[in-house]
Amino acid sequence: MTNLPGEDLPLPEGRRAGKPFVSMLHYWRAMWGIIWRELWRFVTQRERFISALVRPLVWLFVFAAGFRAALGLAITPPYETYILYDVYITPGLIGMIQLFNGMQSSLSMVYDREMGSMRILMVCPLPRWFLLLSKLLAGTGVSVLQAYVFLAIAWFYDIQAPWQGYLWILPALLLSGLMLGALGLLLSSFIKQLENFAGVMNFVIFPMFFMSTALYPLWKIKESSALLYHLAHYNPFSQAVELIRFALYGQFNSYAFTYTLLAFSVFMTAAIIGYNPSKGMMMRKGGA
């Protein structure tokens, strides 16, 4: 019996292993589908867009305005002159937007995993790390859009940076958004029910925000408490804020960049392990 044409050709690696062969086109379609779904959800849910901006705008127009004269800051990098408090707090509020967006994405991840599209995606032939990365990129894109809208509003409020800073801040926003989004993914791997989400998020969001350089510089924190200074210094959110702050004024903070990149790698690796059904917390909780 003769072989049919093409039977002697070598099979792809995935076929030889008994696994379905997935081309790069499938990866691209899956990633684009996840990103487009997240962006469309963000556009159609106007309440989510407004609520994401109300919180930092209240801090800028009310809190920062009230302390403008009392908490002015002397010359400190990256600033080259005396600045008002609302100028200093603006990068911290951008970090707040990305922090809350990362937590919001983790909430949607918990919902989608239990009742939404992620139940289907988790059993598709694509690797889970790729699905998580696609979800993370979608959430980061939303946070970057929110950050630029906030910067536009702050510009009309007379908080203006050099025009080059609005371009240089983009890589900083991407990296900080990825880091905070990866933290949200890690937390969502531990959260099994939506009812437990609020308590866990409050336990993470508020300590990270208040024990950081978003509201006060490190040298001011050190004057009040040495312990709080060390907590703020090693807080990944502080380094993300400093990365954004320096980039907005055309400077590169190598320490903040390295620290934020390392934190992203740790959080993302732990999230991938957490969503691994054979190694992660999800499997161990289900078996228990």
N, C-alpha and C positions, 0 to 999 in steps of 0.2 A: 504494500500500500504506500503510495507516494505521499509525501508531505504537501500540504497546501502552501501556496505562495505566502511567504512571510512567517511560516511557522518556525524556521530556523533562526529568525532574528532574535537578538537578546531582548528580554523584557526589561522595563524600567525597574529601578531598585524597589520601588514601592510594590510593584506587581510580584516580583520574586519573593518578597517577604509576606505575601498574602494580604497586603493592605491596599486599599484603593489609591490609585495614582491621582494626585491632586496637582494640577498645573498652576503656574503663577497667575493665570487668569482667574482661577477660582479664589486665590488669595486676594487679588485685587478687588474682585466683586464683593467678597465678604467684607473686606475693610471699608470699601466705599459705601456699602449698604448700611453698616453700623454707624459710620460717621454721618451719612446723610439722614438717617433716622433720628439721631441725636440732635442734629442741627434743625431739622424740621420740627421736632418736638419743642425745641427752644423757641423757634419763631412763632409757633402756633399758641404756645402757652405764654401769653403776655404777662400774666401775673407773676410768673417765675422771673421774667426779665426785669419787671419793675421792682419786685422784692429784692432782687440781687443788687440793685442800685440804691434803694431807699436806705439800707443800713449804713453803707459808707458815706452817703450824702448827709445823713443826720449827724454823723460824727464830724464831718467836715464843716457843715454850716452851723451847728449848735455847739458841740463840744470844743472843737478847735477854735471857733470864733470866740468863745468865752474865755479861753486860756491864751489867746493870741498875745496879749501884752505881757502877761505874767510869765509865760514859758517860752519867750524868745530864746534862740540858741546862738551862741557865739560861733565864730568861724571854726568849722570842723569839716573834714572831707566827707563828701565830695563838694561841699559848698565853699565858695570862695569869699563870702561876705556874711554879715549878720543876716539871719533869716527869721521870719515869723514862724510861729508854731504850726500854722495850717500848711505852710510849705513843707515843713519837715514831716508832717503826719501823712501827706499824700501818698508816698510810696508804701507806707504801712497799710493804708486803706486799700490800695491795689492788691497787696498781699491778702488782706481780709476777703476781698472778692474771690480770689482764687482758692483760699482756704474753705470758704463756705461752699463754693462751687464743687470742690473736690468731695466734700461731705455730702452734698446734694446728689452727686453722681453715684456715690456709694449707696445712698438710699434707693435710687432708681435701680441700682444693681441688685439689691436685695429683693426688690419687688419683681424685677424681670426674672430673677432666678427662681422665684417661687411660682409666679403666675404669668410671666410675660415671655418675651422672645428668647431670653437667654436659656430657657428650658430646652428649646430646640437647638440653639447654637451649641450648647454644651455637648450634644451627642453627634454633632456633625464631624466629618473626617478631618477637619482642620485642627491643628494643635491648640490647646487651651491658652498657652502663652500668647499666641497670635490673636485670639479673640479678646483676651484681656488687654493686650496692647492696643488693639483697634478701639475698644471701648475707652481706653485712657486717652488716646489721641482725640477722640470725639469730644470728650469732656474738656480737654485742654483747649481745643479750638473755641469752645463756647466761652471759657473763662478769659481767653485773650480778647475776644470780641467785647465782652463786658468791661474789661479793663480799659480798652480804647474809648469806649463810650464814656466811662467815668473821667478819663483824661480830657476828653472834649468838654465835658461840663465844667471840670476844674479850670480849664483854660479861660472860659468865659467868666469864671470867678476870680480871675487875675492870678491864678497859680500857673505860671508858664515856665516851661523848661526850654533849653535850646532846641531848635527845630530838628537838629540831628538826633537828639535824644529820643524823639518819638520813633525813630527807625532803629536805633541801637537797643532800645528796650525790648524789641520783639524777641530776640534769642533769650533774653533773661526771663521774659514772660513764659516762653515755651518750656524752659527748663524748670522754673519754679512751679508752673502748672502741672508738669509731669510728675514732679516730686510729691506735691500735695495730692494729686489725683491717685498716685500709687499708694499713698497712705490711706486714702479712702477705700481703695480696693482691698488693701490688707485688712482694714477693719470690717469690710463687708464679708470677708471670708469667715469671720468669727460670729457675725450677727446672723442668727437663724430666723428671727421673727421681727416683723416691723415694729411691734410694741416695744422691743428693747432698743430700738434705734436712738430715740431721743436721749435716753440716759447716757448711752455710750458716747454719743456725739458731744453732749455738753461736757462730759468728762475729758474730752480731747480738745475741743475747739477753744474753750475759754482759757484753760491753762496755757495752751500754745500761743494764743494771741496776747494775753496780758503779760506773760513772762517772755517778752521778746522786745526787740528794738523798734517795733511798729509805733509805739507811743512815746518812748523816751530813748535817748541814746545810752549806750552802755556806760559812759563815764558818769552820767547822772544816776543810773541805777546803782553803780558801785559806791556812790557817796552815801546811799541809804542802807544797802545790805550787800555784804560780800557774797552770801549764799545766793541771793536773787541774781546777782551779777553773773555768777558761774552758770546758773540755770538758763539765763537769757543768752549767754554766750554760746552754749552748746545746744541751744534749741534750733532745730533745722529751719523752723519758720523764720527765726531771726536772720539767718544767713540768706534765705530766699529774699527777704525784704531788703537786705543790704545789697544783694546782687541787683535787684530792681532799682534801688536808689542810685547806685553808682552808674548803672547803664543809662538812666534817665538824664544824667548830666555828662554823658560821653566818657565815662571812666570804667575801667575793668577792674573788678575786685577779684583777684585770683583766689584768695582764700575762700570767699563766699561761693565762688563758682565750684571749686573742688569739693567743698563741704556739701553743697546742694546736690551735685552730681553723685557723690558717694551715698548720700541719703536716699536719692532716687533709686540707685542700684540695690540698696539693701531692702527698701520697701517693696520694690517690684519683684525681687527674687522671693521675698517672703510671701507676697500675694500669690505668685505662681505656685509656690509650694502649698499654700493654703487652699487653692482651688484644685490641687491634684487629688483625684479621688482615692489614690492609693497611699498618699503620704500626708495630705492636708488635714486641717481641723474638721472640715466638713464631713469627711469619711469617718473620723473617729467619733464625732458626735452622733452621726447616724447609727454607727454600730452600738454605741452606748445606749 
